[in-house]
Amino acid sequence: MTKIKLKLVKYLRWSEKYFKTDMVYLTKGSFWVSIGHIASTLSGLALSLAFANLLPSATYGTYKYILSIAGILTIPTLSGLDGAVSQAIMKGYDGSFWEAYKTKMRWGILAGIGSLFVAIYYFLAGDQTLFISFLIAAFFLPIMDIFNLYGAILYGKKDFRSNYIFYIIVQVFSVACLVVTLFLTKNIFLILLAYFLPLTIIRYVMLRWTIRIHHLNNKIESGTLNFGKHISLMNVIGIIAGQIDKILVFHFIGAVELAIYSFAIALPEQIRSLSKGIFNVGMPRLAEIKDEIQLKRSLRQKTITLTIIFSLITIVYILCAPIIYQLLFPKYLASIGLSQLYSIGLITIPAISILSMKYTLEKNIKILYYSNVGSGLFNIILSFILISNFGLIGAVLKNTLSWIFLMILNYYYFQSRSNKT
C-alpha cells in the first residue's frame, strides 16, 4: 500500500507541470469533495427518481415554487457571513464564529416574518395550499441556515474530511426522510415538513458536534462581520436571480412546466456543485500565495486548463443526456433538449469561479459588488424578457447568457487590474 501511495504521489508531482497547481494537496482535498459529491449525487438521484415516479408533476412544480420563494426569504440570514467566518478561522480567529452565529440568529427572525407576510398574501388570495405551506416555512427559515455554519468552521480549519463526512450524513438523512415520506403520502404539507424538519435537526446536530471536535479560541477578527454583511448584501441580487426563473416559470407557464424545467437543470447543476467544491478546496492554498504576479499567473493557468476540461465534460453530457433521461426519467423526456442547452453554460464555470477568487481573497468589496450585482441584475432582466416571451427555452437561455456575461465581467476586472500592476 505504501508503494502504491508513493507512486501516486510521484505521478501527481509529475502532473503539476501541466496543471500548474499543488496536485497532492488538491487530490487530498478533492478526494473528500468527490466522495461528498458522489453521495450527494446518489442521494439526489434517489430523490429525483422518487419525485419523478411518486409525485404528480403539478405537485412537484408547486413544491419547487415554494422552495424558490423560501430561498429568497432566507436573504436576512446573511449568507455571506459563512464565507467570512471561514476566512477568519483560516487566520486563527475562531471567535468570529460566535459573533456570526448570534448575528445570523437575530437577522434570521426577519426571514420568518417575511414568510408570514407571504402566507397572509396567499390567504387573502384564497390559496389555502400556499397559505399553509408558507406558515410551515415561517417556523423553520429563521434557524435552518444558521445551523449550517458547521461547514464554515470545518472549511476554515481545512478539515475537508469531516466537512464532507458531515455533509454526506446531512444529505443522506434528509433525503431518506423525504423519500420515505413520498412513499407514504402525496400531501404537500407533509412533504414540506419532511424537507424542513429533518434538515434543521441534522444540521443542528452537526454544528454541535463540530464545536465539540474543534475547540474554538476566543480571538475575533474585527472586520469579519462587516465583510460578511457586505458579501451578504451583494448576494441579495444573486439569490433573487438564482430563484426568479423558477418563480416566473410557475407564474407565466405553470406548475407542470416548472417540474419539467427543474428536471432539465438538475443534472447540470450537480456538475456545477462538484466544481464549486473543488474550487473551494483550492482557495486556502491560493490564500498562501503572497506574490501578486505569481498569483495572477497561477489563476490564468488554472482557468485555461479547467476550461478545456469542462468543455470536454459538457460535450460528454450533451451526448449522454438522452440516454440518461430515457432510463431514469421517462416521464420527463421533454427536459432533454433543455438540459443539453443549459449544460453549455458549464464551460464558463472555471473562469467565473477562479477569477473571482482573487477579489474574494483580497476582500475587494468594490469589484465584488460590481461583479455580483451587475451579473445578477442582468440575470433578472433577462429572466423577465426571455421567460415571458419564449417560455422554458427562454429560461434556459437566460442562464447561459448570464454566465457568459459574468465570465466576461470577471475577466475584464482581472485584466484591467493586471495591467495596472
N, C-alpha and C positions, 0 to 999 in steps of 0.2 A: 504493500500500500504506500509506503514511504517513497519507493522508487517511482511509482506512478505519479505521486504528488510532485516530486522533484521534476519529472519530465514535463508535467503540466505547467509548472511554474516557468521552466525553461522556455517552453513554447510560447507562453503568454508574454514573457520578456522579449522574445524574438518578434512577436507580432506588434510590439509597441512602436516599431519604426514605421509601421503602416497606419496604425490607428492614432498615433501621437498622443497617447494617454497612458496612465498607470493601469495596465490591464489586470495585474494581480489584485490591486485594490478594487477595481471596478467589478472583477469577477466575484470577489468575496461578497461585495455588497449586492451585486446583481443576482447572485445565486438566490439570496433570500427574496429579492424582488421577483425573480422568476417563480420561485416556489409560491410566494404570496399571490402572484398573478394567475398561476395555474389553478390554485384553489379558488380564487375569485372567479376565474373563467368557468370552471366546472360548476361552482355553486350558482353563478349567474345563468349558465346554460340550463341547469336543472330548473331554476326559477322561470326562465323564459319558456321552457318546454311545458311547465305546469300552467303558466298563464295562457300559452297558445292552445293548449288542449283541454283545459278545465274551466276556463273563464270565457264568457261571451265577449266578442270584440268591443261592443259598446261599453260594457262594464270595465274592461281593461282600459279603454280610452278615457273614461271618466276618472279612473284611479290615477292614471298618468297626469291628467289635468290637475287633480287635487295636489299631487306631489309637486307639480311645477309651480303652482301658486304658493305652496308651503316653502319651496326653495327660495322664492323671492321674499317671503315673510321672515326668513331667518337672517336677513341683512343686519338687523340690530344686534345680532350675536357677535358681531365684529370678527369675521373670519380671518382677517389679516393678522390678528394677534397670534395665531398659531405659528405662522412663519417667523414672526418677530421673536417669539419665545424660543423657537428652535435656534435662531442665530445667537440669541443672548446666552443660551445654555452652552452652545459651542465654545463661547468665550469664557465660560466658567461662572456666569451669572444665573445660577439656578433659581434664586429668589424671585426672578422676574416672572416665573410661572405663577406664583401665588397672586401677584398683582394682576396678571392677566385673567386668572380664574375668577377673582372677585369682580373685576370689571365686566367680564362676559356675563356673569351671573346677574349683575344689575341691569345691564342693557338688554339681556335676553327677555326680560319681562315685556318689553315692547313688542317682541315677536308674538307672544301670546295675545296681547291686546289687539294687535293687527289682525290676527286670525279671528278673534271675536267680532271685529268690525265686518270682516268678510262674511262671517256666519250670519250676522244680522242682515247684511245686504241680501243674501240669498233667502233668508226667512221672509223678508218683505217682498221679494220677487216671487215667492210661492214655491221655491225649490227646496223641499224638505230634505232631499238626499244630500245636496251640497251644504245645507244649513247644519245638519248633524255632523257631516264629515269635518267641517272646519271647527266645530265645537271640540271634536276629538283632537284635532291638530293643535288647538289652542292650549291644551293641557301639556303637550309634550315639547312644543317648539322652544320654550324658554330654556330647557335644560338638556335636550338631546345632543346638540352640537357642542355644548360646553364640556361634557364628559369625554369628547373625542380628543381633548388636549393631551391625552396619554401619548399620542403619536408624536406630538411636538417635543415632549421630553425625550422619548427614545431616539428620535431623529437627531436632536441636539447632542445626545450622548453617543451618537454613532453606533447605537445598539440596534443594527439592522435586523439581527436575528430575532430578538424579542419583538421588535416592531412588527415584523411580518408574521411571526407566530401568533401574536395577539390579533393582528388583522385577520388572519385565517380563522381564528376562533370566533371573532365577531361576525365574519361573513357566513361561516357555516351555521352558527347558532341562529342568526336572524333569518337566513334563507330557509333553514329547516322548519322554523316556526311558520313561515309564510306558506311553504309547500304543503305542510300538514293541514293548515287552515283551508287552503284551496281544495284539498281533497274532501274536506268536511262540509264546506259551505261556499255559496256564491254571494253571500251577503257582504256588500262593500264596506259596511261599518266594522264588521268583524275582521275583514281583510286589512283595513287601515289600522285597527288595534294590533293585529298580528305583525304589522310593519313597525309601528312606533314603539310599542311596549318592550318587545324583546331587545330591540336595538338600543333603547335607552338603558335598560338594565345591564346588558352585557358591556356597554361602553363604560358605565359606572364601575363595574367590577374590574375592568382592565385598567382604569385610571387608578383605583385604589391599589391594585397590585403593582403598577408601575412605580408609584410613590414609595411602596414598600421595598422594592428591589433596588431602586436608585435613591439613595439618601441625598436629598437636595440641600445645598447650602443656602445661606440667607443673603448672599450677595445679589444686589439689584443693579442692573444697568439702567441709568437714568433715562435714556432715550427710547427704551423698548416700547413702552405704552404709546408714546407719541407716534413712533414709527408704525406700530401696529394699527393705530387708528387711521393714519394716513393711507396705509395699504387697504384697510377695510373700506375707507371712503372711495378710493379709486376702484375697488372691486364692485361697488354698487352697480355701476353701469354694466360690468361684465356679468354679474349674477343675473340681472334682468335680461341681458342679451342671451344668456345661456338657457333661459326658460321661455322667452317670449315666443319662440317659434311654435312650441307645443300649445301655448295658450291661444295663439292666433289660429292654429290649425283646428283646435277644438271649436272655436267660435265661428270661424268662417266656413269650415267644411264639415266638421262633426266628430263625434267620439270614435266611430269606427275607423275613419281616416287617420285619426291620431294614433290608433293602435297600429295601423299599417306603417305609419311614419316611424313610430317608436321601434318597431322591429327592423326597419330599414337601417337605422343608425346604431342599433345595439352592438353588432359585431365590430364595425369600425371603431366605435367608442371603447371597446375592450382593448384594441390595439393601441389606441391613444392613451389609455390609462397605464398600460405597460410602459410606454415611452416616458411618461411623467415619472414613474417610479425609478427608472434607470437614470434620468437626468437628476433627480433628487439625490441619488447615491453619489453622483459626481460632484455636486455642489460643495460639500465640505472640503474636498481635495482642491477644487478651484480657489476656495477661500484662502488656501495656504500660499497661493502664488502672489507674491508681493510686487514683482516687477511688472509694470504696466504693459510694456512691449511684449514680454513673454506671454502674458495673459491673453492679449488680443490675438497673438499668433496661434495660441492653443485653441481659442474659441473658433477662429476661422477654419483651422484644420478639422476640428471635430464636426463643425457644421457641414462641410463639404462631404466628409466621409459618411456621416449618418444620413444625409440627404440622399446619397446614392443607395444606401441600404434600404431606406424607407420607400424609395421609388420601386425597388425590386419587390418589397413586401406588398406594395399596392397592386402591382401587376399580378402577382400570385393570387391575391384576394379577389381581384376582378374576375380572374379565370375560374376560381373555385366557388364563388358565391352561388351560382345557380344550383350546383350540386348540394351545397350545404343547406340551402333553403328547401330544396325538394325533399331532402332526407329528414330534416329536423322541424321545419315549419311549413308543411304543405298547405296549411290554411292561409299563409301569408306570402304566397308566390308573387303577389303584386309589389312586394317590398324589394325584390331582387334588383331591378334596374335602378331604383332609388338608392339602394345600398352601394351599388357599384359606382354611381355618380358621386355619392357622399365620400367614398373612400379616397377619391383623388386628392382631397384636401389633406390627407395624411402626409403627403410629400412635404408640406410646409412646416410640419411639427419641429424638426430639428432646428431650423433657422429661428422659429418663433421662441422655442424654449431656451436654446443655448445663448443666443444673442441677448436675450432679456436677463440672463443670469448675471451679467456684468453689472447692470444697473441695480439689481436686487442686492448684490454683494456690496456695492458702493453706497447703498441706501440713497440712490439718486432719485429723490421723490419727484422732482420736476419732470424728468424724462418718463418715469413710470406712470405718472399722471397722463401725460400726453399719449403714451402708447396705449394704456388700458382704456382710458376714457374715449380717445379718438376711435379706436377699433370697435369699442362697444357701441358707441353712437352709430357708427357706420353699419354695424350688425342690426341694430334695432330698426333703423330707417329702411334698410334692405328687406327686413322681415315684413314690414307693413306693405311695402310696394310689391314684392315678389309673391308673397303668400296670398294676398288679396287678389292678385291678377293671374297667377299661374298655379295656385294650389300646392300640392305636395312637391312637384318639381321645383317650384319657387322656393319652398322651404329648404330643400337640399342645396340648391344653387347659392342661396344666401350664406350658408355655412362655408362653402368652398371659397366664395368670393371674399368673405370676411377674413378667413385665414390667410388668403393671399395678400389682402390689404395689410394685415398685421405684420406679416413677414416683411413686406416692403418697408413698412414704417420702422420696424426694429432695425432693419439693415441700414436705412437712411440715418438713423440716430447713431448707429455704431460707426458708420463710415465718416459722418461729419465730425464726430469726436475723435476718431482715429487720425483724421487729417490735421487736427489741432495739436496733437501730441507728437 
